[in-house]
Each structure stands twice: as structure tokens, then as C-alpha cells.
Amino acid sequence: MNQEGASVQQWRSAGRVAAWLHVPILQSALIAPAAALGFRFHHAEADSATLTLWLGEGPSRLPGYATHQVGVAGAVFDENTGKILVVQDRNKSKNLWKLPGGLSEPGEDLGDTAVREVFEETGVRSEFRSLLSLRQQHRHPGAFGKSDMYLVCRLQPRSFAIRLCPHECLRGAWLDLATLAADAGATPITRRAARLLLYGHREGFDKVDLTADTLPAVHTGLLYKLYHRELPGRYKVPAGAE
């Protein structure tokens, strides 16, 4: 076994799940040996290429490359009990409570992403109700230095039993919303989402919800979703008359 192959074996033995290889264009001769070890292209810039090698079990769970990364979280809130569904990520230096979520797939609506990610991480079924908030962050390390869009959707639970994904989640729980809103053991964006929900629950969700309408796009046969505060009936017009 050559030195490179021994390194791959060592990474696997150490429990690493993936390896990233950044190859400057002037050293592109290294790509062929890397490919022989199982590395595959992830993306390329003008002066370099990035390859990946999945070392974990099963198919690769590494995100695809894009100019913008869109993450969606589901704030699953049970109005009857005042509790919200939260998780703690596995393999994090700080195990803070957060909302379940993940990256949106190409061609997937935001609400569908939230519902899917919540189910995949917790086994809880839910239904989209509204968009609560949007975070924009630039030069995000987890998005390969690109811009990161992170949206929080309000979801209504359709089931309550938690069955955690063992690969992604360390813990999961239904926590009291008011307690979470002030909990230093939760991420800042989770606390802010909890406060938005608390306000909506007490004063009416019309104060915080951005609901979605489906409208025809300028391209024939295509539709898009527009998120905004609910319009009073007298301001609405039939779809297609915009």
C-alpha cells in the first residue's frame, strides 16, 4: 500500500467520514492519483479544483456545490401544549438545542424541505404553515465561502413520537416554547425563532407569518411561490391578474 492509500486507511480508522482535497491548477497532475484512490470532483474555480472522498458508511451525504447555499429549518410548534421540537447535532463541539433542518434540494419548495428534513432527523410528521424568518450570511465557511441563506418555517405537527436519525442527531425533545426562548443552551437563531412563535401564539400568527401564494411565472407553464404577509380579502385579485 502506498503512502496515500495508507493515509486513507488511517482516516477511516480514525472515524473520519469525508476527505476534501484542494488542488491548485498548476498541480493538477495530482488529480489522477487522487481519482485512483476514489476521490471525485466536487467543484472547480478558475485556479483550483476541489475533490471529495466519502469515507463513511452508505452513500455520500456531502452537500453539492452551488453559488448560494439554501438551508431550511422547521419550527414544529404544538399550539395545544406550547411545546416546540428541537434537536442537538451529533459531532459538534457545543451541543446546543436547535431546530431540525438541512439543505434544500434543487426543485424543492422551502416548506417541503422543512417538512422532509424534520421527518428525516426526528421521525416527526408535520405540515407547512408559514415562513417565519430568513437569515443571510456571507463568506460562510460551511458553504465553501459562498453566501448562505437560512430560512425558518413554522410547521404544525401531525405526529409526536421522536425517532432520531443516529447519524445526525444526538438528542431530541419537545421543549416548552417560553423556556426555549430564554435558554442559553440554544442557538441564538433558535431563541429568536422561539420568540417569534411566542409572539404569534399570544397575539395571533398573522403578526409574524409570511404565507405562500402560488402564481404563474412569465415562462409559460411554470409557477412560483411568493411569500408575504396575508393580504386582506379586498386587496386580493384572482391568480394570473397580477
C-alpha positions as CSV (number, residue, x, y, z in Angstrom):
1,M,0.0,0.0,0.0
2,N,1.4,3.4,-1.0
3,Q,1.6,6.4,1.4
4,E,-1.6,8.0,0.0
5,G,-3.5,4.7,0.4
6,A,-2.3,4.3,3.9
7,S,-3.5,7.9,4.7
8,V,-7.0,7.0,3.5
9,Q,-7.0,3.9,5.6
10,Q,-5.8,5.9,8.6
11,W,-8.6,8.4,8.2
12,R,-11.2,5.6,8.1
13,S,-9.7,4.0,11.2
14,A,-9.9,7.4,12.9
15,G,-13.6,7.6,12.2
16,R,-13.4,10.4,9.6
17,V,-16.4,10.5,7.3
18,A,-15.1,12.5,4.4
19,A,-11.9,14.0,3.0
20,W,-11.6,17.2,0.9
21,L,-8.7,17.8,-1.5
22,H,-8.0,21.2,-2.9
23,V,-5.8,21.0,-6.0
24,P,-4.3,24.3,-7.5
25,I,-4.3,24.3,-11.3
26,L,-0.5,24.1,-11.5
27,Q,-0.6,20.9,-9.5
28,S,-3.5,19.3,-11.5
29,A,-1.3,16.3,-12.2
30,L,-2.2,15.2,-8.7
31,I,-5.9,14.7,-9.7
32,A,-5.3,11.4,-11.5
33,P,-3.6,9.7,-8.5
34,A,-6.4,11.1,-6.2
35,A,-9.0,9.7,-8.6
36,A,-7.3,6.3,-8.4
37,L,-7.9,6.4,-4.6
38,G,-11.6,7.1,-5.1
39,F,-11.7,11.0,-5.0
40,R,-14.3,12.6,-7.2
41,F,-14.7,16.2,-8.4
42,H,-16.9,18.4,-6.2
43,H,-16.4,21.8,-7.8
44,A,-13.8,23.9,-9.7
45,E,-12.9,27.5,-9.6
46,A,-10.7,29.5,-12.1
47,D,-7.4,28.4,-10.5
48,S,-8.2,25.2,-8.5
49,A,-10.4,22.1,-8.2
50,T,-11.9,20.5,-5.1
51,L,-12.3,16.8,-4.9
52,T,-14.0,14.7,-2.2
53,L,-13.7,11.2,-0.9
54,W,-16.6,9.8,1.2
55,L,-15.3,7.6,3.9
56,G,-18.4,6.9,5.9
57,E,-21.0,4.2,5.6
58,G,-23.6,4.2,2.8
59,P,-24.0,6.8,0.1
60,S,-22.2,10.1,0.4
61,R,-24.1,12.8,2.5
62,L,-21.8,15.6,1.4
63,P,-23.7,18.6,0.0
64,G,-23.5,19.5,-3.6
65,Y,-21.8,22.7,-4.7
66,A,-23.7,25.9,-5.5
67,T,-23.1,29.7,-5.7
68,H,-25.6,30.1,-2.8
69,Q,-26.5,27.6,-0.2
70,V,-30.1,27.4,1.0
71,G,-30.8,25.8,4.3
72,V,-34.3,25.4,5.8
73,A,-35.3,24.7,9.4
74,G,-38.6,23.5,10.7
75,A,-40.1,25.2,13.8
76,V,-42.6,22.5,14.7
77,F,-44.8,24.1,17.3
78,D,-47.7,22.4,19.1
79,E,-50.2,25.1,20.0
80,N,-52.1,22.7,22.3
81,T,-49.2,22.0,24.6
82,G,-47.0,25.1,24.0
83,K,-44.0,22.9,23.1
84,I,-41.6,23.0,20.2
85,L,-39.5,20.3,18.7
86,V,-35.7,20.8,19.0
87,V,-32.6,18.6,18.4
88,Q,-28.9,18.6,19.2
89,D,-26.5,17.8,16.4
90,R,-24.1,14.9,16.7
91,N,-20.3,15.5,16.5
92,K,-20.5,19.2,17.4
93,S,-18.1,20.9,19.9
94,K,-21.1,22.5,21.5
95,N,-24.3,20.5,21.8
96,L,-26.8,23.4,21.7
97,W,-30.6,23.0,21.1
98,K,-31.5,23.9,17.5
99,L,-34.3,23.5,15.1
100,P,-34.1,20.4,12.8
101,G,-33.3,21.3,9.2
102,G,-31.0,21.0,6.3
103,L,-30.2,22.0,2.8
104,S,-32.9,22.4,0.2
105,E,-32.8,20.1,-2.9
106,P,-32.9,21.6,-6.4
107,G,-36.5,22.0,-7.4
108,E,-37.8,21.6,-3.9
109,D,-40.1,24.2,-2.3
110,L,-38.9,25.6,1.0
111,G,-41.9,24.3,3.0
112,D,-41.3,20.8,1.6
113,T,-37.6,21.0,2.6
114,A,-38.6,21.8,6.2
115,V,-41.1,19.0,6.4
116,R,-38.7,16.5,4.8
117,E,-35.8,17.4,7.0
118,V,-37.8,17.3,10.2
119,F,-39.0,13.9,9.3
120,E,-35.6,12.6,8.3
121,E,-34.0,13.9,11.5
122,T,-36.7,13.2,14.1
123,G,-39.4,10.9,12.5
124,V,-42.0,13.6,13.3
125,R,-44.5,14.3,10.6
126,S,-45.6,17.9,10.1
127,E,-47.3,20.3,7.8
128,F,-46.1,23.7,6.4
129,R,-47.8,26.8,7.8
130,S,-45.6,29.8,7.0
131,L,-42.2,31.3,6.6
132,L,-41.0,32.9,9.9
133,S,-37.6,34.3,9.2
134,L,-34.7,34.5,6.8
135,R,-31.0,34.8,7.6
136,Q,-28.5,35.9,5.1
137,Q,-24.8,35.3,5.8
138,H,-21.8,35.9,3.5
139,R,-18.5,34.1,3.3
140,H,-20.0,31.2,5.3
141,P,-17.3,28.5,6.0
142,G,-19.8,25.7,5.7
143,A,-20.9,26.9,2.3
144,F,-17.3,27.0,0.9
145,G,-17.1,30.7,1.5
146,K,-20.3,31.4,-0.5
147,S,-23.4,33.2,0.7
148,D,-25.7,31.2,2.9
149,M,-29.5,31.6,3.1
150,Y,-31.2,30.1,6.1
151,L,-34.9,30.1,6.4
152,V,-37.1,29.1,9.3
153,C,-40.6,27.7,8.6
154,R,-43.5,27.3,11.0
155,L,-44.8,23.8,10.9
156,Q,-47.8,22.1,12.6
157,P,-47.1,18.7,14.0
158,R,-49.0,15.7,12.6
159,S,-47.2,13.2,14.9
160,F,-45.3,13.5,18.1
161,A,-43.1,10.4,18.7
162,I,-39.4,11.2,18.2
163,R,-37.3,8.7,16.3
164,L,-33.9,10.3,15.9
165,C,-31.6,9.8,12.9
166,P,-28.5,8.2,14.6
167,H,-26.1,9.8,12.0
168,E,-27.2,13.4,12.6
169,C,-28.8,13.9,15.9
170,L,-27.5,13.3,19.5
171,R,-30.7,14.3,21.3
172,G,-34.3,15.4,20.5
173,A,-37.1,16.8,22.7
174,W,-40.3,18.7,22.9
175,L,-39.4,21.8,25.0
176,D,-41.6,24.5,26.4
177,L,-41.6,27.4,24.0
178,A,-41.2,30.2,26.6
179,T,-38.4,28.3,28.3
180,L,-36.5,27.8,25.0
181,A,-36.9,31.5,24.1
182,A,-34.6,32.3,27.1
183,D,-32.4,29.2,27.1
184,A,-28.7,30.0,26.8
185,G,-28.3,26.3,25.8
186,A,-30.0,27.0,22.5
187,T,-28.5,28.7,19.4
188,P,-29.3,32.4,19.0
189,I,-31.4,31.9,15.9
190,T,-33.4,29.2,17.7
191,R,-34.1,31.6,20.6
192,R,-35.2,34.3,18.2
193,A,-37.5,31.9,16.3
194,A,-39.0,30.8,19.7
195,R,-39.7,34.5,20.5
196,L,-41.4,35.0,17.1
197,L,-43.5,31.9,17.8
198,L,-44.3,33.1,21.3
199,Y,-45.4,36.4,20.0
200,G,-47.6,34.8,17.3
201,H,-49.1,32.3,19.7
202,R,-50.1,35.1,22.1
203,E,-51.0,37.9,19.7
204,G,-52.0,36.0,16.5
205,F,-49.8,34.3,13.9
206,D,-50.9,36.9,11.4
207,K,-48.4,39.2,13.2
208,V,-45.4,37.0,12.2
209,D,-46.4,34.7,9.4
210,L,-45.3,35.0,5.8
211,T,-47.7,32.8,3.9
212,A,-47.2,31.5,0.4
213,D,-49.3,32.1,-2.7
214,T,-48.6,30.2,-6.0
215,L,-48.6,32.5,-9.0
216,P,-47.9,31.9,-12.8
217,A,-44.3,32.7,-13.9
218,V,-43.5,34.7,-17.0
219,H,-42.2,31.4,-18.5
220,T,-45.2,29.6,-20.0
221,G,-46.3,26.6,-17.9
222,L,-44.2,27.5,-14.9
223,L,-45.3,28.6,-11.4
224,Y,-43.6,30.2,-8.5
225,K,-44.3,30.8,-4.8
226,L,-44.4,34.3,-3.4
227,Y,-44.1,34.6,0.4
228,H,-45.6,37.6,2.2
229,R,-47.9,38.7,5.0
230,E,-51.5,37.7,4.3
231,L,-53.5,40.2,2.3
232,P,-57.0,41.3,3.4
233,G,-59.6,39.9,1.0
234,R,-60.4,43.3,-0.6
235,Y,-56.8,43.5,-1.8
236,K,-56.6,40.1,-3.4
237,V,-57.0,39.6,-7.1
238,P,-57.5,36.3,-9.0
239,A,-54.3,34.4,-9.8
240,G,-53.0,35.5,-13.2
241,A,-54.3,39.0,-12.9
242,E,-51.2,40.4,-11.3
